[in-house]
Amino acid sequence: MRYRTIIAVFFAFVLTIGLTAVWSAETDGREGDAAANLVAADGSPTGTEDAAPNTEVAPKKKGNRFARFFKAPFKAVGKLFSGGDDKFQRLSEKDVAKFESSPLLRVEDANSEAAEKKHEGGSAKDYLERGKDYLNDGKLNEAITELSRAVSLDPRLVKAHNLMAVAYDRKGLHERARESYARALDITREDAQTLNNLGYSLYLNGNYRAAIERLKRAAKLAPADERIWNNLALAQSRLGKYDDAFKSFKRAGGEYTARLNVAAMLERAGREQDAIEHYEAARKLQPNSETALRRLADLYGRTGQADKAEQIRQALANRAGDQVAAGN
């Protein structure tokens, strides 16, 4: 029993060190805005609605990304101590059905016919759909071509102007993007997604006050849209309005997630004591929060609060021991 406890404590220590590196990689090693990446890593949607292959927000899993990262190794250790199960399992009818329903992958080479035939022509909405597909695939030039044809056929097609602006922004053609956003808003000033996309564009370009103004208008039009509230919170954080940012993050994902996100923003701004307060508040809401415990251990250590840092590390070790015991 003592051997298992030692293993658990050692395992928790290694994970604490490793996850600090993971946290840094998630926030600083990815393309785009570092603060937005930090929030997105915790499962909060940010950015423009139609700038990624999956434009619909996936249903949230219980717990956050860091929690899922923690749980997997503990399950593995639990199997190690329990001996595991090395018996071969027979395929059920459901398993067979999964194999039978798996799509085939066709390999294209130089001797194959054209992998994809272009579907040209059609209505403005046809061009819009093709442009959206190209945008989601990262084919920006093709997206702009299709969306340009869409607006030439129907100059009042707001969605086409909006998506063309997103494509221009991603190419770095920000002046062109602003022109497309302006055309969309000339048609209707009450389109939440156009205002959100424009607000996020302004945020990325450092125009935080203008970004907040557009994002607040978007939030009034779509008060249940998490992405808009998170974008608004990011812009508010950049102006040092952390109380407002907390309220916006809370509207998006609840108090616990809001505490973690604001704490992360404060930590990036060098306001470590304020960050500690929000992480501690998150810990009160979820006492076994791996994210809060891990960040508190690091922050208490960096700010010379050795006793508190040790207490948090012990809490992490106890958490590890509980996970190992649960796997037995």
PECORGI-V942385 format. One record per residue. N is the residue number from 1. RES is the residue in three letters. OMEGA is omega in whole degrees, -180 to 180 (* if undefined). Layout:
N/RES/OMEGA ; N/RES/OMEGA
This chain:
1/MET/179 ; 2/ARG/179 ; 3/TYR/180 ; 4/ARG/179 ; 5/THR/178 ; 6/ILE/179 ; 7/ILE/-178 ; 8/ALA/-180 ; 9/VAL/179 ; 10/PHE/-178 ; 11/PHE/179 ; 12/ALA/179 ; 13/PHE/180 ; 14/VAL/180 ; 15/LEU/179 ; 16/THR/179 ; 17/ILE/-176 ; 18/GLY/-177 ; 19/LEU/174 ; 20/THR/177 ; 21/ALA/178 ; 22/VAL/180 ; 23/TRP/179 ; 24/SER/-179 ; 25/ALA/-180 ; 26/GLU/-172 ; 27/THR/-173 ; 28/ASP/-174 ; 29/GLY/-178 ; 30/ARG/178 ; 31/GLU/177 ; 32/GLY/-177 ; 33/ASP/-175 ; 34/ALA/-180 ; 35/ALA/178 ; 36/ALA/178 ; 37/ASN/-179 ; 38/LEU/179 ; 39/VAL/-179 ; 40/ALA/180 ; 41/ALA/179 ; 42/ASP/176 ; 43/GLY/-180 ; 44/SER/-178 ; 45/PRO/177 ; 46/THR/173 ; 47/GLY/-179 ; 48/THR/-174 ; 49/GLU/-171 ; 50/ASP/-178 ; 51/ALA/-180 ; 52/ALA/-178 ; 53/PRO/178 ; 54/ASN/-175 ; 55/THR/177 ; 56/GLU/-180 ; 57/VAL/-179 ; 58/ALA/177 ; 59/PRO/-177 ; 60/LYS/172 ; 61/LYS/178 ; 62/LYS/-178 ; 63/GLY/180 ; 64/ASN/-174 ; 65/ARG/-180 ; 66/PHE/-180 ; 67/ALA/179 ; 68/ARG/179 ; 69/PHE/179 ; 70/PHE/-169 ; 71/LYS/-175 ; 72/ALA/180 ; 73/PRO/180 ; 74/PHE/177 ; 75/LYS/180 ; 76/ALA/179 ; 77/VAL/178 ; 78/GLY/178 ; 79/LYS/-180 ; 80/LEU/-179 ; 81/PHE/-178 ; 82/SER/178 ; 83/GLY/178 ; 84/GLY/180 ; 85/ASP/-175 ; 86/ASP/-178 ; 87/LYS/176 ; 88/PHE/180 ; 89/GLN/178 ; 90/ARG/177 ; 91/LEU/175 ; 92/SER/178 ; 93/GLU/177 ; 94/LYS/179 ; 95/ASP/180 ; 96/VAL/-180 ; 97/ALA/179 ; 98/LYS/179 ; 99/PHE/-177 ; 100/GLU/-177 ; 101/SER/-179 ; 102/SER/-180 ; 103/PRO/177 ; 104/LEU/178 ; 105/LEU/180 ; 106/ARG/-179 ; 107/VAL/178 ; 108/GLU/174 ; 109/ASP/-175 ; 110/ALA/-179 ; 111/ASN/-179 ; 112/SER/173 ; 113/GLU/-179 ; 114/ALA/-175 ; 115/ALA/-176 ; 116/GLU/178 ; 117/LYS/180 ; 118/LYS/178 ; 119/HIS/-176 ; 120/GLU/178 ; 121/GLY/180 ; 122/GLY/-178 ; 123/SER/177 ; 124/ALA/179 ; 125/LYS/175 ; 126/ASP/177 ; 127/TYR/178 ; 128/LEU/-179 ; 129/GLU/178 ; 130/ARG/178 ; 131/GLY/179 ; 132/LYS/178 ; 133/ASP/178 ; 134/TYR/180 ; 135/LEU/-179 ; 136/ASN/177 ; 137/ASP/180 ; 138/GLY/179 ; 139/LYS/-168 ; 140/LEU/-179 ; 141/ASN/179 ; 142/GLU/179 ; 143/ALA/-179 ; 144/ILE/178 ; 145/THR/-178 ; 146/GLU/-178 ; 147/LEU/176 ; 148/SER/177 ; 149/ARG/179 ; 150/ALA/-178 ; 151/VAL/175 ; 152/SER/177 ; 153/LEU/-180 ; 154/ASP/-177 ; 155/PRO/-178 ; 156/ARG/179 ; 157/LEU/-173 ; 158/VAL/-176 ; 159/LYS/-179 ; 160/ALA/177 ; 161/HIS/-179 ; 162/ASN/-178 ; 163/LEU/177 ; 164/MET/176 ; 165/ALA/177 ; 166/VAL/180 ; 167/ALA/178 ; 168/TYR/179 ; 169/ASP/-178 ; 170/ARG/175 ; 171/LYS/-178 ; 172/GLY/179 ; 173/LEU/-170 ; 174/HIS/179 ; 175/GLU/176 ; 176/ARG/180 ; 177/ALA/-179 ; 178/ARG/178 ; 179/GLU/180 ; 180/SER/176 ; 181/TYR/-179 ; 182/ALA/178 ; 183/ARG/179 ; 184/ALA/-178 ; 185/LEU/173 ; 186/ASP/-180 ; 187/ILE/175 ; 188/THR/180 ; 189/ARG/-176 ; 190/GLU/179 ; 191/ASP/-173 ; 192/ALA/-176 ; 193/GLN/175 ; 194/THR/178 ; 195/LEU/177 ; 196/ASN/-178 ; 197/ASN/177 ; 198/LEU/179 ; 199/GLY/180 ; 200/TYR/176 ; 201/SER/178 ; 202/LEU/178 ; 203/TYR/-179 ; 204/LEU/-179 ; 205/ASN/174 ; 206/GLY/179 ; 207/ASN/-168 ; 208/TYR/-179 ; 209/ARG/178 ; 210/ALA/178 ; 211/ALA/-179 ; 212/ILE/-179 ; 213/GLU/180 ; 214/ARG/-177 ; 215/LEU/175 ; 216/LYS/177 ; 217/ARG/178 ; 218/ALA/-179 ; 219/ALA/177 ; 220/LYS/-179 ; 221/LEU/-179 ; 222/ALA/-173 ; 223/PRO/180 ; 224/ALA/-176 ; 225/ASP/-178 ; 226/GLU/-176 ; 227/ARG/-179 ; 228/ILE/-180 ; 229/TRP/178 ; 230/ASN/177 ; 231/ASN/178 ; 232/LEU/179 ; 233/ALA/178 ; 234/LEU/-180 ; 235/ALA/178 ; 236/GLN/178 ; 237/SER/-179 ; 238/ARG/179 ; 239/LEU/179 ; 240/GLY/180 ; 241/LYS/-173 ; 242/TYR/176 ; 243/ASP/177 ; 244/ASP/180 ; 245/ALA/178 ; 246/PHE/179 ; 247/LYS/-180 ; 248/SER/176 ; 249/PHE/-180 ; 250/LYS/177 ; 251/ARG/-178 ; 252/ALA/-170 ; 253/GLY/180 ; 254/GLY/-172 ; 255/GLU/-177 ; 256/TYR/179 ; 257/THR/179 ; 258/ALA/179 ; 259/ARG/-180 ; 260/LEU/-177 ; 261/ASN/179 ; 262/VAL/177 ; 263/ALA/179 ; 264/ALA/178 ; 265/MET/179 ; 266/LEU/179 ; 267/GLU/178 ; 268/ARG/-180 ; 269/ALA/179 ; 270/GLY/-180 ; 271/ARG/-169 ; 272/GLU/-179 ; 273/GLN/176 ; 274/ASP/177 ; 275/ALA/179 ; 276/ILE/-179 ; 277/GLU/-180 ; 278/HIS/176 ; 279/TYR/178 ; 280/GLU/177 ; 281/ALA/176 ; 282/ALA/180 ; 283/ARG/177 ; 284/LYS/179 ; 285/LEU/178 ; 286/GLN/-173 ; 287/PRO/-178 ; 288/ASN/-179 ; 289/SER/179 ; 290/GLU/-179 ; 291/THR/-179 ; 292/ALA/-179 ; 293/LEU/-178 ; 294/ARG/-179 ; 295/ARG/178 ; 296/LEU/178 ; 297/ALA/-179 ; 298/ASP/-176 ; 299/LEU/178 ; 300/TYR/178 ; 301/GLY/-178 ; 302/ARG/-177 ; 303/THR/175 ; 304/GLY/179 ; 305/GLN/-171 ; 306/ALA/-178 ; 307/ASP/-180 ; 308/LYS/178 ; 309/ALA/180 ; 310/GLU/178 ; 311/GLN/180 ; 312/ILE/179 ; 313/ARG/177 ; 314/GLN/177 ; 315/ALA/177 ; 316/LEU/179 ; 317/ALA/178 ; 318/ASN/177 ; 319/ARG/179 ; 320/ALA/179 ; 321/GLY/178 ; 322/ASP/-180 ; 323/GLN/179 ; 324/VAL/179 ; 325/ALA/-180 ; 326/ALA/-180 ; 327/GLY/-178 ; 328/ASN/*
